[in-house]
């Protein structure tokens, strides 16, 4: 599966502005922009295991496409939602537990990169990852 492997963040586009829209304080935004995030993704059919490690935390998330689950972001924001596959792109639709607002996320392979796109309250950000 194309997503399988270990991916390390290489660059961010508009990520601090996105975190600001999410309500992340300035100190956490500055730290988050330089978190050295690394993902290890294992896909088995519709099931995914994602190990996420950064300067601040390490977590493991398992999900099945189309099945709702709960997830916590690095800043502590609690979400509920699901990932689905649309063509070759993973599309996540999540609802914040604290305010009911929507966060949409995309993961797709573009060339040799894994591109994460986040959209919240009209603010779009990208994080580009390279295979480690």
C-alpha positions as CSV (number, residue, x, y, z in Angstrom):
1,X,0.0,0.0,0.0
2,X,1.3,3.4,-1.0
3,X,1.0,4.9,2.5
4,X,3.1,2.2,4.2
5,X,6.4,3.3,5.6
6,X,8.0,5.9,7.8
7,X,7.6,9.5,7.0
8,X,9.4,12.6,8.4
9,X,8.1,16.1,8.2
10,X,10.2,18.2,5.7
11,X,8.3,21.5,5.5
12,X,5.1,23.3,6.5
13,X,2.9,25.7,4.6
14,X,0.6,28.0,6.6
15,X,0.8,25.6,9.5
16,X,1.2,28.3,12.2
17,X,-1.9,30.2,10.9
18,X,-3.8,26.9,10.9
19,X,-2.8,26.3,14.6
20,X,-3.8,29.8,15.4
21,X,-7.3,29.2,13.9
22,X,-7.5,26.0,16.0
23,X,-6.9,28.1,19.1
24,X,-3.4,26.9,19.9
25,X,-1.5,29.4,22.0
26,X,1.6,31.2,20.6
27,X,4.1,29.1,22.5
28,X,2.6,25.8,21.4
29,X,2.4,27.1,17.8
30,X,6.1,28.0,17.7
31,X,6.9,24.6,19.2
32,X,4.5,22.8,16.9
33,X,6.0,24.3,13.8
34,X,9.3,22.6,14.7
35,X,8.1,19.3,16.2
36,X,10.1,17.0,13.9
37,X,7.0,14.9,13.4
38,X,7.5,11.4,12.1
39,X,4.7,8.9,11.1
40,X,5.0,5.2,10.6
41,X,2.0,4.0,8.7
42,X,1.0,0.3,8.2
43,X,-2.1,-0.4,6.1
44,X,-3.7,-3.8,5.9
45,X,-6.8,-3.5,3.7
46,X,-9.2,-1.1,5.3
47,X,-7.3,-1.1,8.7
48,X,-4.5,1.4,9.5
49,X,-2.0,1.6,12.3
50,X,-0.3,5.0,12.6
51,X,2.5,5.6,15.0
52,X,3.2,9.3,15.5
53,X,6.3,10.6,17.3
54,X,7.5,14.2,17.7
55,X,9.6,16.2,20.1
56,X,6.5,16.3,22.4
57,X,4.7,13.0,22.3
58,X,4.4,9.6,20.9
59,X,1.1,8.0,20.2
60,X,-0.4,5.1,18.3
61,X,-3.7,5.2,16.5
62,X,-5.6,2.4,14.9
63,X,-8.6,3.0,12.7
64,X,-10.7,1.3,10.1
65,X,-11.8,3.2,7.0
66,X,-15.4,4.5,7.5
67,X,-15.5,3.7,11.2
68,X,-15.8,6.6,13.6
69,X,-13.2,6.9,16.4
70,X,-11.8,9.4,18.9
71,X,-8.5,11.1,18.6
72,X,-6.5,13.7,20.5
73,X,-4.3,16.2,18.8
74,X,-0.9,17.2,20.2
75,X,-2.3,20.3,21.8
76,X,-5.0,18.2,23.6
77,X,-7.9,19.0,21.3
78,X,-10.3,16.1,21.3
79,X,-11.9,15.0,18.0
80,X,-14.3,12.4,16.8
81,X,-14.6,11.3,13.2
82,X,-13.4,8.9,10.6
83,X,-11.0,8.5,7.6
84,X,-12.3,7.3,4.2
85,X,-10.5,6.6,1.0
86,X,-11.5,8.7,-2.0
87,X,-9.5,7.5,-5.0
88,X,-5.8,7.5,-3.8
89,X,-6.5,10.0,-1.1
90,X,-7.3,9.5,2.6
91,X,-10.0,12.0,3.6
92,X,-10.6,12.6,7.3
93,X,-13.7,14.4,8.6
94,X,-13.5,15.2,12.3
95,X,-15.6,17.2,14.8
96,X,-14.1,19.0,17.7
97,X,-15.6,17.8,21.0
98,X,-15.2,21.3,22.6
99,X,-17.0,23.4,20.1
100,X,-18.6,21.1,17.4
101,X,-16.6,22.7,14.6
102,X,-15.3,20.7,11.6
103,X,-11.7,19.8,10.8
104,X,-11.0,18.2,7.4
105,X,-7.7,16.4,6.7
106,X,-6.3,14.8,3.6
107,X,-3.3,12.5,3.2
108,X,-2.1,11.8,-0.2
109,X,1.1,10.7,-2.0
110,X,2.2,13.3,-4.5
111,X,5.4,12.2,-6.2
112,X,7.7,10.9,-3.5
113,X,6.0,13.0,-0.8
114,X,3.2,12.3,1.7
115,X,1.2,15.5,1.9
116,X,-1.1,16.2,4.8
117,X,-3.6,19.0,4.2
118,X,-5.7,20.4,7.0
119,X,-8.7,22.7,6.7
120,X,-10.3,24.4,9.7
121,X,-12.6,27.5,9.7
122,X,-11.4,28.3,6.1
123,X,-7.7,28.1,6.9
124,X,-5.7,25.6,5.0
125,X,-2.3,24.3,5.9
126,X,0.0,21.6,4.5
127,X,2.7,19.5,6.0
128,X,5.0,17.7,3.5
129,X,6.7,14.5,4.6
130,X,9.5,12.5,3.0
131,X,10.2,8.8,3.5
132,X,12.6,8.4,6.3
